Amino acid sequence: MSSIKLYYDLTSPPCRAVYIFLKANNIPFKDQSIDITNGEHRREEFLKISPIGKVPVIVDGDFRLTESVAIIQYLAQKFSTPDHWYPRNTVRRARIDEFLSWHQTNTRLNAGGLFFQT
């Protein structure tokens, strides 16, 4: 069994992305569900794992990583997943990185307002 632990809540799209990536690539991991609706991400135990109090988080041995894009990039490289996930070719990878950067600063932030209007 892998030493990777995934802390997540499936109500979070970034968490779902990491979860699906792990499952689709048959990467073994320990399941650590965090209920953000009940504030588990703000509890002292979790803040020791993720000082920013956000999910997803992976713990791989002594290494901790937050942010779904960084996690997927790390896992793709560590487990040599197929190129269609995260290409090894630098030009193709740069295009993927370009889109991921744009997505984080544009689509995701602006789309949140559509779903969480009060």
C-alpha atoms as an extended CHARMM CRD file, in Angstrom:
* protein
*
       118  EXT
         1         1  MET       CA              0.0000000000        0.0000000000        0.0000000000  PROA      1               0.0000000000
         2         2  SER       CA              1.2050000000        3.4720000000       -0.8270000000  PROA      2               0.0000000000
         3         3  SER       CA              2.1120000000        5.8930000000        1.8900000000  PROA      3               0.0000000000
         4         4  ILE       CA             -0.1000000000        8.5190000000        0.2230000000  PROA      4               0.0000000000
         5         5  LYS       CA             -2.9920000000        9.8370000000        2.2700000000  PROA      5               0.0000000000
         6         6  LEU       CA             -5.6280000000       11.9760000000        0.6100000000  PROA      6               0.0000000000
         7         7  TYR       CA             -7.5580000000       14.4300000000        2.7670000000  PROA      7               0.0000000000
         8         8  TYR       CA            -10.6250000000       15.5350000000        0.8310000000  PROA      8               0.0000000000
         9         9  ASP       CA            -14.3310000000       16.3000000000        0.7280000000  PROA      9               0.0000000000
        10        10  LEU       CA            -16.1100000000       15.1700000000       -2.4270000000  PROA      10              0.0000000000
        11        11  THR       CA            -18.3750000000       18.2300000000       -2.3590000000  PROA      11              0.0000000000
        12        12  SER       CA            -15.2820000000       20.1640000000       -3.4760000000  PROA      12              0.0000000000
        13        13  PRO       CA            -14.5690000000       20.0320000000       -7.2480000000  PROA      13              0.0000000000
        14        14  PRO       CA            -10.7590000000       20.2310000000       -6.7440000000  PROA      14              0.0000000000
        15        15  CYS       CA            -10.9850000000       17.3170000000       -4.3030000000  PROA      15              0.0000000000
        16        16  ARG       CA            -13.0320000000       15.3140000000       -6.7730000000  PROA      16              0.0000000000
        17        17  ALA       CA            -10.4060000000       15.9580000000       -9.4600000000  PROA      17              0.0000000000
        18        18  VAL       CA             -7.6160000000       14.5330000000       -7.2880000000  PROA      18              0.0000000000
        19        19  TYR       CA             -9.7720000000       11.6210000000       -6.1220000000  PROA      19              0.0000000000
        20        20  ILE       CA            -10.7690000000       10.7070000000       -9.6900000000  PROA      20              0.0000000000
        21        21  PHE       CA             -7.1550000000       11.0480000000      -10.8710000000  PROA      21              0.0000000000
        22        22  LEU       CA             -5.9590000000        8.6400000000       -8.1670000000  PROA      22              0.0000000000
        23        23  LYS       CA             -8.7150000000        6.1260000000       -8.9340000000  PROA      23              0.0000000000
        24        24  ALA       CA             -8.3870000000        6.3650000000      -12.7380000000  PROA      24              0.0000000000
        25        25  ASN       CA             -4.6520000000        5.6910000000      -12.5090000000  PROA      25              0.0000000000
        26        26  ASN       CA             -4.9480000000        2.9340000000       -9.9080000000  PROA      26              0.0000000000
        27        27  ILE       CA             -2.7010000000        4.8310000000       -7.5240000000  PROA      27              0.0000000000
        28        28  PRO       CA             -3.1400000000        3.3660000000       -4.0470000000  PROA      28              0.0000000000
        29        29  PHE       CA             -3.9680000000        5.8110000000       -1.2900000000  PROA      29              0.0000000000
        30        30  LYS       CA             -5.4080000000        5.9970000000        2.1810000000  PROA      30              0.0000000000
        31        31  ASP       CA             -8.7990000000        7.6330000000        2.2730000000  PROA      31              0.0000000000
        32        32  GLN       CA             -9.0960000000       10.4970000000        4.7930000000  PROA      32              0.0000000000
        33        33  SER       CA            -12.4920000000       12.1330000000        4.2890000000  PROA      33              0.0000000000
        34        34  ILE       CA            -12.8720000000       15.6080000000        5.8090000000  PROA      34              0.0000000000
        35        35  ASP       CA            -16.3900000000       16.9760000000        6.2930000000  PROA      35              0.0000000000
        36        36  ILE       CA            -16.0260000000       20.6690000000        5.4720000000  PROA      36              0.0000000000
        37        37  THR       CA            -19.7380000000       21.3140000000        6.0480000000  PROA      37              0.0000000000
        38        38  ASN       CA            -19.1630000000       20.4520000000        9.7130000000  PROA      38              0.0000000000
        39        39  GLY       CA            -15.9470000000       22.4600000000        9.9490000000  PROA      39              0.0000000000
        40        40  GLU       CA            -13.5250000000       19.5250000000       10.1890000000  PROA      40              0.0000000000
        41        41  HSD       CA            -11.0600000000       21.5150000000        8.0610000000  PROA      41              0.0000000000
        42        42  ARG       CA            -10.8510000000       24.1230000000       10.8460000000  PROA      42              0.0000000000
        43        43  ARG       CA            -10.1000000000       21.6800000000       13.6550000000  PROA      43              0.0000000000
        44        44  GLU       CA             -6.7130000000       21.6860000000       15.3190000000  PROA      44              0.0000000000
        45        45  GLU       CA             -5.8910000000       18.1300000000       14.1670000000  PROA      45              0.0000000000
        46        46  PHE       CA             -6.4480000000       19.0260000000       10.5220000000  PROA      46              0.0000000000
        47        47  LEU       CA             -4.6720000000       22.3770000000       10.7680000000  PROA      47              0.0000000000
        48        48  LYS       CA             -1.5390000000       20.4290000000       11.7580000000  PROA      48              0.0000000000
        49        49  ILE       CA             -1.7690000000       18.7300000000        8.3590000000  PROA      49              0.0000000000
        50        50  SER       CA             -2.8960000000       21.7650000000        6.3740000000  PROA      50              0.0000000000
        51        51  PRO       CA             -2.1030000000       25.0590000000        8.1340000000  PROA      51              0.0000000000
        52        52  ILE       CA             -4.2660000000       26.9010000000        5.5870000000  PROA      52              0.0000000000
        53        53  GLY       CA             -7.2290000000       24.6860000000        6.4900000000  PROA      53              0.0000000000
        54        54  LYS       CA             -8.0940000000       23.7360000000        2.9150000000  PROA      54              0.0000000000
        55        55  VAL       CA             -8.6760000000       20.4880000000        1.0760000000  PROA      55              0.0000000000
        56        56  PRO       CA             -7.4210000000       18.6400000000       -0.8840000000  PROA      56              0.0000000000
        57        57  VAL       CA             -4.1590000000       17.7080000000        0.7870000000  PROA      57              0.0000000000
        58        58  ILE       CA             -1.9290000000       14.7290000000        0.1920000000  PROA      58              0.0000000000
        59        59  VAL       CA              0.6340000000       13.4190000000        2.6070000000  PROA      59              0.0000000000
        60        60  ASP       CA              3.3270000000       11.2290000000        1.0680000000  PROA      60              0.0000000000
        61        61  GLY       CA              5.6410000000       10.1470000000        3.8480000000  PROA      61              0.0000000000
        62        62  ASP       CA              7.0120000000       13.3660000000        5.3450000000  PROA      62              0.0000000000
        63        63  PHE       CA              5.9090000000       15.4380000000        2.3360000000  PROA      63              0.0000000000
        64        64  ARG       CA              2.6510000000       17.4370000000        2.3980000000  PROA      64              0.0000000000
        65        65  LEU       CA              1.1150000000       19.1230000000       -0.6270000000  PROA      65              0.0000000000
        66        66  THR       CA             -2.0010000000       21.2470000000       -1.0840000000  PROA      66              0.0000000000
        67        67  GLU       CA             -3.7170000000       22.6320000000       -4.1960000000  PROA      67              0.0000000000
        68        68  SER       CA             -5.3000000000       20.1750000000       -6.6130000000  PROA      68              0.0000000000
        69        69  VAL       CA             -3.2590000000       21.1630000000       -9.6680000000  PROA      69              0.0000000000
        70        70  ALA       CA              0.0470000000       20.8140000000       -7.8060000000  PROA      70              0.0000000000
        71        71  ILE       CA             -1.1030000000       17.4790000000       -6.3770000000  PROA      71              0.0000000000
        72        72  ILE       CA             -2.0760000000       16.0620000000       -9.7690000000  PROA      72              0.0000000000
        73        73  GLN       CA              1.1810000000       17.2590000000      -11.3420000000  PROA      73              0.0000000000
        74        74  TYR       CA              3.1630000000       15.6620000000       -8.5110000000  PROA      74              0.0000000000
        75        75  LEU       CA              1.2790000000       12.3690000000       -8.7470000000  PROA      75              0.0000000000
        76        76  ALA       CA              1.5580000000       12.2650000000      -12.5530000000  PROA      76              0.0000000000
        77        77  GLN       CA              5.3260000000       12.5850000000      -12.3120000000  PROA      77              0.0000000000
        78        78  LYS       CA              5.8130000000       10.3030000000       -9.3070000000  PROA      78              0.0000000000
        79        79  PHE       CA              3.7130000000        7.4930000000      -10.7630000000  PROA      79              0.0000000000
        80        80  SER       CA              4.6250000000        8.0300000000      -14.4520000000  PROA      80              0.0000000000
        81        81  THR       CA              0.9970000000        8.1930000000      -15.5160000000  PROA      81              0.0000000000
        82        82  PRO       CA              0.1520000000        8.0930000000      -19.2320000000  PROA      82              0.0000000000
        83        83  ASP       CA              0.9990000000       11.2380000000      -21.2040000000  PROA      83              0.0000000000
        84        84  HSD       CA             -2.6400000000       12.1300000000      -21.8370000000  PROA      84              0.0000000000
        85        85  TRP       CA             -2.8740000000       13.1420000000      -18.1540000000  PROA      85              0.0000000000
        86        86  TYR       CA              0.1970000000       15.3720000000      -17.9870000000  PROA      86              0.0000000000
        87        87  PRO       CA              2.5560000000       15.1820000000      -20.9930000000  PROA      87              0.0000000000
        88        88  ARG       CA              6.3120000000       14.7810000000      -20.6670000000  PROA      88              0.0000000000
        89        89  ASN       CA              6.9100000000       16.8900000000      -23.7850000000  PROA      89              0.0000000000
        90        90  THR       CA              7.7960000000       20.3860000000      -22.5440000000  PROA      90              0.0000000000
        91        91  VAL       CA              5.8160000000       22.2750000000      -25.2010000000  PROA      91              0.0000000000
        92        92  ARG       CA              2.6730000000       20.2090000000      -24.6560000000  PROA      92              0.0000000000
        93        93  ARG       CA              3.1190000000       20.4410000000      -20.8870000000  PROA      93              0.0000000000
        94        94  ALA       CA              3.5120000000       24.2320000000      -21.1150000000  PROA      94              0.0000000000
        95        95  ARG       CA              0.1370000000       24.4360000000      -22.9250000000  PROA      95              0.0000000000
        96        96  ILE       CA             -1.4760000000       22.3640000000      -20.1840000000  PROA      96              0.0000000000
        97        97  ASP       CA              0.1390000000       24.5600000000      -17.5010000000  PROA      97              0.0000000000
        98        98  GLU       CA             -1.0630000000       27.6660000000      -19.3480000000  PROA      98              0.0000000000
        99        99  PHE       CA             -4.6460000000       26.4190000000      -19.2940000000  PROA      99              0.0000000000
       100       100  LEU       CA             -4.4430000000       25.3130000000      -15.6540000000  PROA      100             0.0000000000
       101       101  SER       CA             -3.1640000000       28.7450000000      -14.6150000000  PROA      101             0.0000000000
       102       102  TRP       CA             -5.9140000000       30.4760000000      -16.5710000000  PROA      102             0.0000000000
       103       103  HSD       CA             -8.5540000000       28.1310000000      -15.1870000000  PROA      103             0.0000000000
       104       104  GLN       CA             -7.5690000000       28.7820000000      -11.5690000000  PROA      104             0.0000000000
       105       105  THR       CA             -7.5830000000       32.5700000000      -11.9280000000  PROA      105             0.0000000000
       106       106  ASN       CA            -10.5810000000       32.9200000000      -14.2280000000  PROA      106             0.0000000000
       107       107  THR       CA            -13.0480000000       30.1030000000      -14.6340000000  PROA      107             0.0000000000
       108       108  ARG       CA            -13.0230000000       28.6690000000      -11.1350000000  PROA      108             0.0000000000
       109       109  LEU       CA            -13.1130000000       31.9510000000       -9.2390000000  PROA      109             0.0000000000
       110       110  ASN       CA            -15.7880000000       33.5190000000      -11.4040000000  PROA      110             0.0000000000
       111       111  ALA       CA            -17.9490000000       30.3850000000      -11.6850000000  PROA      111             0.0000000000
       112       112  GLY       CA            -18.1350000000       30.1030000000       -7.9070000000  PROA      112             0.0000000000
       113       113  GLY       CA            -20.4270000000       33.1230000000       -7.8210000000  PROA      113             0.0000000000
       114       114  LEU       CA            -22.9460000000       31.3130000000       -9.9970000000  PROA      114             0.0000000000
       115       115  PHE       CA            -23.2210000000       28.4170000000       -7.5730000000  PROA      115             0.0000000000
       116       116  PHE       CA            -22.9530000000       30.2330000000       -4.2550000000  PROA      116             0.0000000000
       117       117  GLN       CA            -25.1570000000       33.2740000000       -4.6840000000  PROA      117             0.0000000000
       118       118  THR       CA            -26.9250000000       34.3030000000       -1.5000000000  PROA      118             0.0000000000
